[in-house]
Amino acid sequence: MGIKEEVDMRGTYIAIILAKLLNIQCEELFKNVVDYISSCQTYEGGISPIPNSEAHGGLTYCAVAALCALDSL
């Protein structure tokens, strides 16, 4: 049996916030994060856990908060 991993915008948000709180943010750590979040936006404007999937309100909130933390909203 293989390991199942959860792909989710919550992890992205938590990693960004922790890096900022611990003052360990750097360009390499946040490289391509905004592009990844943007690629998860669906046709109705919400954010899905992965590109080309169904949007979810909670994930959209986490994505917007992550973009705000990165000054990229």
C-alpha positions, 0 to 999 in steps of 0.5 A, a space after each residue: 500500500 502506497 503513502 497517500 499525501 494530501 495536496 491542499 492550499 492549507 499547507 501552502 498558507 501555513 508554510 508561508 505564515 510560519 516562515 514569516 513568523 519565524 523570520 526565515 522568509 527568503 526568495 527561494 522559499 517563496 519562489 513560484 508560490 504565487 504562480 502555483 496559487 494562481 494556477 489553482 484558480 477555477 473558472 468561477 474564481 474560487 481556488 481548488 486544491 490542485 489545478 483543474 479541480 473543484 474550488 472550495 471556500 476554505 481553500 480559497 480563503 487560505 489562498 487569499 490569505 497566503 497571497 496577502 501575506 506575500 503582498 501579491 493579492 
